[in-house]
Amino acid sequence: MPDTSAGASAPLCPEKAWSETRHGITRHDPYHWLKDERWQKVMRDPSLLNEEIRAYLEAENAYTKAHMAPHEGLTQKLFQEMKGRIKEDDSSHPSPDAPYAYYRRYVTGGQHPLFCRKPLNGKNGGEEVLLDGNAEAEGTRFFKIATCRHAPDHSHLAYAVDENGSEIFEIRIKHLAENRLLPEKIPGVQGDLVWASDGKAFLYSVLDDNHRPCKFFRHRLGEDPAKDRLIYEEKDPGFFLSLGATESR
């Protein structure tokens, strides 16, 4: 392991001979070994990363941390100055969907959005926090919410989260009146989803091993995701699928 103490030289990435020939042209890349041959599996489970690759990346990180340590005070000063120019408690414009108006907002010091709603008539209570991203992120090393959609009948909330930075998401479903998660979870998805008009099912897209959205499935609330029905599959690897609702639903 390279010396990563302050003043030490940066770790030197080893070079390994590698080449390939296509269309009569030979390409050499001594750093090709940094791409794990099992990258598809590593995307889903980072703990599977090749140990030699991991050791080099950790050495780079350790060197950066040691090199920047004397500048910690300035780093924090710049960070606070930039953060001071951002409205931390910002919120989106409420989107009416009778009988509620839905919106997302942030709290000062928080990193993730809160998904909320209020009654349109203002007579049946105040704000209701449907999903608190900061609370959901507690205890995770990485957290991102890709999509958060309420059912047309306003009874459930479906949202997709990534907890390892792979951009491979898991759909979770919340019963709003009872403030509880349903037992079913749907892993390996792109993150987009669209509810059926009856609020009892939704469509979602899944990713293949090359991270390409290629299939649409339908999930019915309360059922085993393993039994979800395949709605459409795009077998041509040159096409990527996306999912959205029409304005008229």
C-alpha positions in Angstrom: 0.0 0.0 0.0 1.5 3.4 -0.9 2.4 5.9 1.8 -0.6 8.2 2.2 0.7 10.4 5.0 0.9 14.1 4.5 3.7 15.1 2.2 3.9 11.6 0.7 3.7 11.3 -3.1 0.5 10.3 -4.7 -0.2 6.6 -5.2 1.0 5.4 -8.6 -1.5 3.3 -10.5 0.1 0.1 -11.7 0.0 -0.5 -15.5 -0.9 -3.9 -16.9 -0.6 -4.9 -20.5 -3.9 -5.2 -22.3 -5.0 -4.8 -25.9 -7.8 -5.6 -28.3 -8.0 -5.5 -32.1 -11.2 -4.5 -33.9 -11.6 -3.6 -37.5 -7.9 -4.0 -37.9 -7.1 -1.4 -35.3 -5.3 -2.4 -32.1 -6.0 -0.5 -29.0 -3.7 -0.6 -25.9 -5.0 0.3 -22.4 -2.7 -0.3 -19.5 -5.4 0.8 -17.1 -8.1 -1.6 -18.4 -7.7 -3.7 -15.3 -9.5 -1.0 -13.2 -12.8 -2.1 -14.8 -13.9 -5.1 -12.8 -14.8 -7.9 -15.2 -17.8 -8.6 -13.0 -19.0 -5.0 -13.1 -22.6 -6.0 -13.6 -22.6 -7.8 -10.2 -20.5 -5.1 -8.5 -23.2 -2.5 -9.5 -25.7 -4.5 -7.5 -23.4 -5.4 -4.7 -20.3 -3.1 -4.3 -18.8 -5.6 -1.7 -17.9 -7.8 -4.7 -15.4 -5.3 -6.1 -12.0 -6.8 -7.0 -9.8 -6.4 -4.0 -6.8 -5.1 -6.0 -9.0 -2.4 -7.5 -10.5 -1.6 -4.1 -7.0 -1.3 -2.6 -5.9 1.2 -5.2 -9.1 3.3 -5.0 -8.8 3.4 -1.2 -5.2 4.5 -1.5 -6.2 7.4 -3.7 -8.9 8.4 -1.3 -6.5 8.2 1.7 -4.0 10.3 -0.1 -6.6 13.0 -1.0 -7.8 13.1 2.6 -4.2 13.4 4.0 -3.2 16.0 1.4 -6.3 18.2 2.1 -6.2 17.8 5.9 -4.2 21.1 6.4 -6.8 23.0 4.4 -9.8 21.7 6.4 -10.6 25.1 7.8 -10.6 26.8 4.4 -12.7 23.9 3.0 -15.3 24.3 5.6 -15.3 28.1 5.2 -15.9 27.7 1.4 -18.6 25.1 2.0 -20.5 27.3 4.4 -20.2 30.2 2.1 -21.7 28.2 -0.8 -24.4 26.7 1.4 -25.2 30.2 2.6 -26.2 31.2 -1.0 -28.7 28.3 -1.2 -32.2 28.5 0.2 -32.0 25.4 2.4 -35.7 25.3 3.3 -36.8 25.5 -0.4 -40.0 23.9 -1.6 -41.7 23.1 -4.9 -44.9 24.7 -6.1 -47.9 22.7 -4.8 -49.5 20.5 -7.5 -53.3 20.2 -7.0 -54.8 16.8 -7.2 -58.2 16.9 -5.5 -58.7 16.8 -2.6 -55.0 17.5 -1.9 -52.1 19.7 -3.1 -48.9 17.7 -3.3 -45.4 19.2 -3.0 -41.9 18.5 -1.8 -39.8 20.7 0.5 -36.5 20.7 2.3 -35.6 21.6 5.9 -32.5 23.6 7.0 -29.6 21.2 7.5 -31.3 18.3 5.7 -30.0 16.7 2.6 -33.1 14.9 1.3 -36.6 16.1 0.4 -39.8 15.7 2.4 -42.8 14.7 0.3 -45.9 16.4 1.6 -49.6 17.2 1.0 -52.2 19.6 2.3 -56.0 19.6 1.9 -57.1 22.0 -0.9 -60.0 23.3 1.1 -57.8 24.0 4.2 -60.5 22.6 6.5 -59.3 19.1 7.1 -56.0 19.7 8.9 -52.6 21.1 7.9 -49.5 19.6 6.3 -49.1 15.8 6.1 -45.6 14.5 5.6 -45.9 11.4 3.5 -42.2 10.6 3.3 -39.3 12.1 5.2 -36.2 11.5 3.1 -33.9 12.5 6.0 -35.4 9.9 8.3 -35.3 7.3 5.6 -31.6 8.0 5.0 -30.6 7.5 8.6 -28.0 4.7 9.0 -27.2 4.5 5.3 -23.9 5.4 3.7 -25.7 6.5 0.5 -29.3 7.4 -0.1 -31.3 8.7 -3.1 -35.0 8.9 -3.8 -35.6 8.6 -7.6 -39.4 8.7 -7.7 -42.2 9.3 -5.3 -45.8 8.9 -6.6 -49.1 8.8 -4.8 -51.9 6.6 -6.0 -54.9 8.3 -7.8 -57.1 7.4 -4.9 -54.6 9.0 -2.5 -54.4 5.8 -0.4 -50.8 4.7 -1.1 -47.4 6.1 -1.9 -44.8 4.3 -4.0 -41.3 5.4 -4.1 -37.9 4.1 -5.4 -34.6 4.4 -3.4 -31.0 3.6 -4.0 -28.9 2.9 -1.0 -25.5 2.1 -2.5 -25.0 4.6 -5.4 -25.5 2.0 -8.2 -28.5 3.8 -9.7 -30.3 0.5 -9.3 -33.4 1.2 -7.3 -35.8 -0.6 -5.0 -39.5 0.3 -5.0 -41.3 0.5 -1.6 -44.9 1.1 -1.0 -46.5 2.9 1.9 -50.1 2.7 3.2 -50.8 6.4 4.0 -53.8 6.1 6.3 -52.0 3.5 8.4 -48.5 5.1 8.0 -46.9 1.7 7.4 -44.9 0.0 4.6 -46.3 -2.9 2.7 -44.2 -6.1 3.0 -43.5 -6.3 -0.8 -40.4 -4.6 -2.2 -39.3 -4.6 -5.8 -35.5 -4.5 -6.4 -33.6 -4.0 -9.6 -35.7 -1.3 -11.1 -34.9 1.9 -13.0 -36.9 4.1 -10.6 -39.8 5.3 -12.7 -43.4 4.1 -12.1 -46.9 5.0 -13.1 -50.1 4.1 -11.1 -53.1 2.5 -12.7 -56.2 4.6 -12.5 -57.8 2.5 -9.8 -54.9 2.9 -7.5 -54.6 -0.9 -7.0 -51.6 -1.4 -9.2 -48.7 0.3 -11.0 -46.3 -0.2 -13.8 -42.5 0.0 -13.5 -39.4 -0.7 -15.5 -36.5 -3.0 -14.7 -32.9 -3.0 -15.7 -30.9 -5.7 -17.5 -27.3 -6.7 -16.6 -26.0 -3.8 -18.8 -28.1 -1.3 -16.8 -30.6 -0.9 -19.7 -34.3 -0.4 -18.9 -35.8 -3.1 -21.0 -39.0 -4.4 -19.5 -42.3 -3.1 -18.1 -44.0 -5.0 -15.3 -47.3 -4.5 -13.5 -47.5 -4.9 -9.7 -50.8 -5.3 -7.8 -50.8 -4.2 -4.2 -50.5 -7.0 -1.7 -49.2 -9.6 -4.2 -45.7 -11.2 -4.5 -43.5 -9.1 -6.8 -42.1 -12.4 -8.2 -45.5 -12.9 -9.8 -45.7 -9.5 -11.4 -46.9 -9.6 -15.0 -44.6 -8.7 -17.8 -46.4 -6.0 -19.9 -43.7 -5.3 -22.5 -40.1 -6.3 -23.3 -37.7 -4.5 -25.7 -35.2 -7.0 -26.9 -33.2 -4.7 -29.2 -30.2 -3.5 -27.1 -30.1 -0.3 -29.1 -33.3 0.9 -27.4 -34.0 2.1 -23.9 -37.5 2.2 -22.4 -39.0 5.0 -20.4 -42.3 5.2 -18.6 -44.7 8.1 -18.0 -48.3 9.0 -17.7 -50.3 11.1 -20.2 -51.8 14.4 -19.1 -55.2 12.9 -19.2 -53.9 9.8 -17.3 
